[in-house]
Each structure stands twice: as C-alpha cells, then as structure tokens.
C-alpha cells in the first residue's frame, strides 16, 4: 500500500485561515510574502520569481500604486529577501546560490517538466507540480482563489487543469468551503442556469432599445401628417428602458455568490 503524503498549498486569499494547522500529518507549503500573515506553521517556503526583479515597498510605509512598479517586476515588502535567508525550513527559489543561505533550494523545474510537461502558469501551479513529483496522495489548497479578472484569465484554467490531473492520478483533492477554483454555477443541461433572469432582463432591454430606434427613425410619406403620439411613445420607451436596465442590475446583484 502506497504511504500517505499529505500536502497543503497556501495562498493569501481568506480561506488560508481554514488550514488545519493542528494536523501534524499535513505538510504546509506557503509562498511569496505570505509570511506577513504570521502563519502558525510552515514546512516549506517558495518564491519562484527572479530575485533581481523584485520591487520593494518603501520602508516609510508609503502605499505603492500599481503604476509605480516597473513592468516585469514583483512587489515585495521591505526585508523580504532577508526574511527568506533567515529561515531554517527549505526555501525554494529559482537559483539557490543567488539567495545565498543554507536553507535555499533550487526549484527542480526540469524534473517537473520532464514528467508533467511545461504547462505551469503560476507559482501555486509549480508547487502542485512538485507535490505530484514527490508522490502526494492528498492535496489541500487554501487561500488560492484566482478570483480577480486578470488571475482568472491568465492562471485559473491552468490551475483547474492541474487539479484535474492530480485527481486523475488518484490524488485526493481537498478545497475549503467558499473556494471557487472548481466551483460551477450549475450542472449544465440538468439544472437551471442561474443567469437566466439576467439574460431575460438584457433581452428585454435590447428589444426596447430596438423599438425606440425604429420609432425615432420611422419615416412618413410626404402626404402623411406627423404622428402626434411619437413623442409620448419615445418617452414611454425611455422609461421602460430605464426600468429594464435596473432589472439587469438587480438580476446581476441577485446572482448566487461563488464564495469569492
């Protein structure tokens, strides 16, 4: 029987708090600047970004705006590299020599690619690759939601692919309640789409806008008198369009939350 190897990969989204810290059989892996959260315990640390491409927040605590960070650089707190060097647990970076500490480990990128290919679009994805390489049997994900638009487009499809790969290899995948990584709105074809009220409201609005355009642009024969009711008809349509827009907003707000 294959021995159990249970690993939890942590990010900084709210569900990191759901990590079962008191389970000694669960190895905890964290990354980047999550040390600011004062995590109760961590067994391995990862920062897989180029060490010479880090932009550090000012020591005076001044807030850094997104446009202050040069393109291609990664925002980190002051003292980040020093913190990494002080750790006694393994710290995985691109090049252990560049970090220059006894705990530094060069991330085994080539070995992971040789077994699982090159499809890794985020640091947590690489961490899953290492967990699979080491024979993980139970994989927990906490604090990783990939819920912002940029993350969703760039990283979420790859993350869900890797979790599916893990499940296909027989790994038990554990996600906390409220994590949207593998959440779907409904079972296609067998359950009602929760977006139907929104679609209905949008189509009503589009129909009303079309009616207004046709009414405003209607042409009359030279012998026909101007319809005195056109102005009132347009006013009525404007009111209906406004009501439909509010209906779209209400249907959007009423959409069940994915727990982001």
C-alpha positions in Angstrom: 0.0 0.0 0.0 1.3 3.4 -1.0 2.3 5.5 2.0 0.3 8.7 2.5 1.8 12.0 1.6 -0.5 14.9 2.5 0.4 18.4 1.4 -1.4 21.8 1.8 -0.5 24.6 -0.5 -1.3 28.1 0.9 -2.0 31.5 -0.7 -3.2 34.7 0.9 -7.0 34.7 0.0 -9.3 34.5 3.0 -9.6 30.7 3.1 -6.0 30.4 4.2 -7.5 30.6 7.7 -9.2 27.2 7.1 -5.9 25.3 7.1 -6.0 22.5 9.7 -2.8 23.8 11.5 -3.1 21.2 14.2 -2.9 18.2 11.8 0.8 17.1 12.1 0.4 14.7 9.2 -0.3 17.6 6.8 2.8 19.3 5.4 2.2 23.0 4.8 3.7 24.9 1.9 3.5 28.7 1.6 4.8 31.3 -0.8 5.9 34.8 -1.6 5.1 37.4 1.1 2.5 35.3 2.9 4.8 35.5 5.9 3.2 38.8 6.6 0.1 36.8 7.8 2.1 35.3 10.7 1.1 31.8 9.7 1.1 29.4 12.7 3.4 26.9 10.9 5.0 26.2 7.5 7.2 23.3 6.4 8.5 24.7 3.1 8.6 28.1 1.5 8.5 29.1 -2.1 9.3 32.3 -4.0 9.8 31.4 -7.7 10.2 34.9 -9.0 13.6 36.2 -10.2 15.3 37.7 -7.2 16.6 40.6 -9.2 13.1 41.5 -10.4 11.7 42.5 -7.1 10.4 45.9 -6.3 10.3 46.6 -2.5 7.8 48.7 -0.7 9.3 51.9 0.9 10.4 51.5 4.5 8.3 54.5 5.4 5.1 52.6 4.8 4.0 54.8 1.8 1.5 53.0 -0.3 2.7 51.7 -3.6 0.4 52.2 -6.6 0.4 49.6 -9.4 1.9 52.1 -11.9 4.9 52.6 -9.6 6.0 49.0 -10.1 8.1 48.6 -13.3 6.6 46.1 -15.8 8.1 42.7 -15.2 8.9 43.3 -11.5 7.2 41.8 -8.5 6.1 43.8 -5.4 7.5 42.6 -2.1 7.8 44.0 1.4 11.0 45.6 2.7 13.2 42.9 4.2 11.7 40.1 2.1 15.0 38.6 0.9 16.5 38.9 4.4 13.4 37.0 5.8 13.9 34.2 3.3 17.6 33.9 4.2 16.8 33.6 7.9 14.5 30.6 7.6 15.5 27.2 8.8 12.9 25.4 6.6 13.6 24.7 2.9 13.2 27.8 0.8 12.7 27.1 -2.9 13.9 29.8 -5.4 15.0 29.7 -9.0 18.7 29.7 -8.0 19.7 28.7 -4.5 23.2 30.3 -4.9 21.5 33.7 -5.7 19.7 33.6 -2.4 22.9 32.6 -0.6 21.5 30.8 2.5 21.8 27.2 3.9 18.1 26.8 3.6 17.8 27.8 0.0 16.9 25.1 -2.6 16.9 25.4 -6.3 13.4 24.6 -7.6 13.5 21.3 -9.6 11.9 22.8 -12.7 13.5 20.5 -15.2 12.4 17.4 -13.4 8.8 18.5 -13.1 8.7 19.5 -16.8 10.2 16.1 -17.8 7.3 14.3 -16.1 4.4 16.7 -16.5 5.2 19.0 -19.3 5.6 22.8 -19.3 2.1 23.8 -18.6 2.5 25.8 -15.4 1.0 29.3 -15.2 1.6 30.4 -11.6 3.6 29.7 -8.5 0.9 27.5 -6.9 0.8 25.6 -10.2 4.6 24.9 -9.9 4.1 23.8 -6.3 1.4 21.3 -7.4 3.9 20.0 -9.9 6.5 19.4 -7.2 3.9 17.8 -5.0 3.0 15.4 -7.8 6.6 14.7 -8.5 7.1 13.8 -4.8 4.1 11.4 -4.9 1.5 13.4 -3.0 -1.6 11.3 -2.1 -3.8 14.1 -0.7 -3.5 17.7 -1.9 -5.1 20.6 0.0 -5.5 24.1 -1.4 -6.1 27.0 0.9 -6.1 30.8 0.3 -5.8 30.4 -3.5 -9.0 31.6 -5.3 -7.7 33.2 -8.6 -10.9 35.2 -8.5 -9.7 38.5 -10.0 -10.3 39.1 -13.7 -6.5 39.1 -14.5 -5.8 36.0 -12.5 -8.8 34.2 -13.9 -7.9 34.7 -17.5 -4.1 34.1 -17.0 -3.9 31.4 -14.3 -7.2 29.8 -13.3 -7.6 27.5 -16.4 -4.1 26.1 -15.8 -4.8 25.6 -12.1 -8.0 23.7 -12.7 -6.3 21.6 -15.3 -3.5 20.6 -12.8 -6.1 19.8 -10.0 -7.9 17.6 -12.5 -4.6 16.0 -13.4 -3.9 15.3 -9.8 -7.4 13.8 -9.3 -6.8 11.7 -12.4 -3.6 10.4 -10.9 -5.6 9.2 -7.9 -4.7 12.2 -5.6 -7.4 13.2 -3.2 -8.0 17.0 -3.8 -9.4 19.0 -0.8 -10.7 22.5 -1.2 -12.2 24.6 1.6 -15.8 25.8 1.6 -16.1 29.0 -0.4 -13.1 28.3 -2.6 -14.2 29.0 -6.2 -11.4 27.1 -8.0 -13.5 24.1 -9.0 -16.9 25.7 -8.4 -19.5 25.7 -11.1 -22.8 27.6 -11.1 -24.9 24.6 -12.1 -24.8 21.2 -13.8 -25.2 22.0 -17.5 -28.3 20.6 -19.0 -29.6 19.1 -15.8 -30.0 22.2 -13.6 -31.4 25.7 -14.4 -28.8 28.3 -15.3 -28.8 30.9 -12.5 -28.0 33.6 -15.2 -31.4 33.1 -16.9 -33.1 36.1 -15.1 -30.2 38.3 -16.1 -30.4 37.1 -19.7 -34.1 37.7 -19.8 -33.7 41.3 -18.5 -30.9 42.0 -21.0 -33.0 40.7 -23.9 -36.0 42.8 -22.8 -33.7 45.9 -22.7 -32.3 45.1 -26.2 -35.9 44.7 -27.5 -37.0 48.0 -26.1 -33.9 49.8 -27.4 -34.6 48.4 -30.8 -38.2 49.6 -30.7 -37.1 53.1 -29.7 -34.6 53.2 -32.5 -37.3 52.2 -35.0 -39.8 54.6 -33.6 -37.3 57.6 -33.7 -36.2 56.8 -37.2 -39.6 56.0 -38.7 -40.2 57.8 -42.0 -43.6 59.0 -43.2 -44.9 59.6 -46.7 -45.0 63.2 -47.9 -48.8 63.2 -47.6 -48.8 61.8 -44.1 -49.1 64.1 -41.1 -46.6 63.8 -38.2 -47.9 61.3 -35.6 -48.6 63.4 -32.5 -48.1 60.3 -30.4 -44.4 59.8 -31.3 -43.0 62.0 -28.5 -45.1 60.2 -25.9 -44.2 56.8 -27.3 -40.5 57.7 -27.1 -40.9 58.9 -23.6 -42.7 55.7 -22.6 -39.9 53.6 -24.2 -37.2 55.6 -22.4 -39.0 54.9 -19.1 -39.2 51.2 -20.0 -35.5 51.0 -21.0 -34.5 52.6 -17.7 -36.7 50.0 -15.9 -35.0 47.2 -17.9 -31.6 48.5 -17.0 -32.5 48.4 -13.3 -33.8 44.9 -13.9 -30.4 43.8 -15.3 -28.6 45.3 -12.3 -31.0 43.6 -9.9 -30.6 40.2 -11.6 -26.8 40.6 -11.5 -26.8 41.5 -7.8 -29.2 38.6 -7.0 -26.9 36.1 -8.7 -25.8 33.5 -6.2 -22.2 34.2 -4.9 -19.4 31.8 -5.8 -17.9 32.5 -2.4 -15.2 34.8 -3.6 
